[in-house]
Amino acid sequence: MARKLIAAGNWKMNTTIDEGITLAQRVSSADRNKNVLTILAVPFTHLFPVMKKVKISSGVKLAAQNCHHKTSGAFTGEISPAMLAGMKIPYVVIGHSERREYNHEDNALLALKVRAALDAGLKVIFCCGEALDIRKSRGHVAHVKNQLTDSLFMLSASEMKNIVIAYEPIWAIGTGETATPAQAQEMHLAIREMLRKKYGKRVADNTSILYGGSVKGSNAAELFGQPDVDGGLVGGASLSADEFVTIINSFGRKAV
Ligand code: 13P
């Protein structure tokens, strides 16, 4: 098994349903590199309508941006992994820094969410990444190691098949400031080394590690050209079909 090249768009809390359907249709019908797995992480309200409108044959997969850690119960306003799995949504994003910050989701809660998502049969795009002060004090690798250790490393090696890791330095999210390709590569290599130490070479080689943080059409090729950067988790630039398709088509290499 080779690790996948992935371009994932995280729409966050953007687009009305009409805008979302138009955007998804434009991405799915575009001339895209078919070696690249395209994922759209759309708002909950858009999952079903977008799924109905986007052709299965387009190969575009959908993701939810969050889920609860319980299967059902008195949790008003929440969405469970079982509900997503019941709709045949394949992926869920867990641990985005915006949810860590605004919804106070900590590593222990995220471990429960990862467990619940996998138990429901979902694949997880797990986000990690450090704030600027942590990077400035050179604690970024240790910080990401803690996040992975506390929320992911309770999984078995075979469960890791269903995990995609997204490294998103908080200082690069929505700021227009991108990690340099060298900074991204340094962290991705460090993450792969953590995977190798914990699970062995096979899991390390087969896990896709995405970079997120101000990925654009103009910088994607250089970022994706790094040997351990297997794609991107893209926020703002995924809201423009043209820009996102440029990003999808920015991979210079085949899956390894
Ligand atoms: P931007 O691409 O807007 O910086 O957002 C990145 C992100 O948070 C993707 O999840």
Residues whose N, C-alpha, C, O or C-beta is under 5 A from the ligand:
A	BS01	13P	N10 A172 I173 G174 T175 G212 G213 S214 V215 L233 V234 G235 G236 A237
